[in-house]
Amino acid sequence: MFDRGISSGFQSDETAACSGDAALLSVSGLVFEIAGKTLLQIQSLDIPAGGTTVIMGPNGAGKSLLLRLMHGLLPASQGSIRMTGKPLTAALCRRQAMVFQSPVILRRSVRANVEFALAANGVPWRSRRKRALEVLSATGLGNKAKQAARSLSGGEQQKLAVVRALATEPEILFLDEPTSNLDPASVLAIERLLRAASAAGTKVVLVTHDLGQARRLGDEVLFLHRGQVVEQTPMKRFVDAPVSTEAAAYVSGELLV
């Protein structure tokens, strides 16, 4: 349904070469502090190219914070983040996209929202409308292209946020609990988009508290607790036989503090 190569030319040779099982993102000695309090401390972390990595953990574990650091929205207090083996730069961050739990929908049409994202990523203006209409049509929003984006339902707005991010053909798509406040039909629609994006070659990194969603979408789980990586393991192993006591408690529904 969604193909990163749909526009033939928006995908660079460098991006196309980043595939396989090598680490797409690498974290080393990462520390994030505020007012002397350490909120995140990760000695070493590799996130592989391809598939979907689900980040889970209790509230306050540092999940959203880690996403923002890997997307370059926050500077680390210490340590480094590398993408495809290179230090994270603004240029590399433009090869990523992020969808928040409550995304900002612009006061313009559905199509114009997508065109804005394309413009921000350097897509020539002559190509933007065609590209926007292609992705909207491919994702079931084609009949709403001229509609005011803020008149969409909550589920449709979140779907638009995902489509808008995917329209830029990111190498990595970060999502921070994108379906936490949506009805089941809207959740299903967004999960279909994420499966299609992953199948087309986009790396999906998803924060969710929904274990059912994690099982439906995830290839591996990165489990955080108190700002540290406690476990990184294939999804089936995480669900059936988590190694750490913290992950085992989380899977069984116990409260972690």
C-alpha positions, -999 to +999 in steps of 0.1 A: +000+000+000+028+024+008+061+023-011+091+044-001+101+044-038+067+055-051+080+089-062+112+075-078+139+099-069+131+110-034+151+081-021+188+087-022+215+061-030+228+066+005+194+058+020+189+028-002+222+014+008+212+014+045+196-020+048+202-054+062+210-064+098+236-038+107+228-013+135+209+017+121+211+037+153+238+033+179+239+049+213+271+051+235+275+065+270+243+084+267+232+105+296+205+131+299+203+153+330+181+181+342+189+202+372+214+176+383+190+147+381+198+119+357+167+109+337+183+087+312+216+067+313+223+042+285+258+028+282+253+010+249+224+004+226+221-007+189+188-005+170+189-027+139+179-016+104+145-030+092+114-041+110+098-026+141+114-019+174+089-014+202+100+006+232+081-003+264+083+004+301+064+021+329+056+058+330+088+078+337+111+051+323+125+075+297+109+061+266+097+095+251+129+111+261+150+085+243+129+091+211+135+128+213+173+123+218+175+099+188+156+123+166+178+152+176+151+172+193+172+174+226+209+175+231+224+148+253+243+158+285+269+131+277+276+104+251+269+100+214+242+089+190+252+077+156+230+069+126+245+046+099+278+048+118+279+086+116+274+112+144+238+124+144+236+157+125+207+179+112+211+164+078+207+129+092+177+139+113+160+150+080+162+114+070+140+107+100+104+116+110+085+116+142+048+114+151+037+125+186+008+114+207-009+147+201+005+160+167+002+195+155-022+197+126-018+229+105-047+253+098-049+243+061-062+215+039-052+179+043-032+180+011-015+213+022-004+196+054+014+169+035+028+195+010+042+215+040+061+184+052+075+178+017+086+214+014+104+212+048+123+182+034+134+199+003+110+183-022+108+207-053+075+226-054+065+212-088+066+177-073+048+183-040+012+183-051+015+152-072+034+134-043+008+146-017-021+133-038-004+100-044+002+093-007-032+105+003-048+083-023-027+053-013-036+056+023-073+062+021-074+100+025-076+109-011-112+120-009-104+144+020-075+161+002-093+195+000-109+193+034-097+214+063-074+192+082-086+203+116-122+193+107-111+157+106-120+134+135-093+127+161-085+093+145-083+108+110-060+136+122-036+111+138-037+091+106-029+122+086+000+129+110+014+094+101+008+098+064+024+133+065+055+118+081+057+089+057+053+111+027+088+124+033+100+088+029+120+087+061+146+060+068+134+059+104+099+067+117+096+074+154+062+073+170+053+082+206+021+064+216+003+074+184-029+054+191-033+058+229-065+079+227-081+064+196-110+042+189-104+006+177-111+014+140-086+043+140-060+021+158-064-006+131-060+020+103-028+033+118-014-001+125-020-010+088+000+021+078+029+011+100+029-025+088+030-013+052+057+013+059+079-014+076+073-038+047+084-011+023+117-005+041+111+022+067+125+014+101+097+019+127+105+027+163+073+028+184+066+037+220+035+020+233+020+008+266-003-016+247+012-051+249-013-063+223-002-037+199+034-045+206+028-082+198+009-072+165+036-049+152+069-055+169+099-076+159+119-067+190+113-050+223+135-024+240+124-024+277+133+007+298+131+011+335+143+041+356+161+055+326+181+024+317+178-004+292+168-034+311+162-058+283+164-059+245+150-090+230+128-105+202+091-099+207+082-136+212+108-140+239+098-109+256+062-120+258+068-157+266+100-156+287+114-122+296+148-124+311+147-095+336+125-095+367+113-060+358+101-071+323+085-102+337+066-081+362+055-056+335+043-084+312+023-100+340+006-067+347+024-057+379+030-020+387+066-009+385+080+021+403 
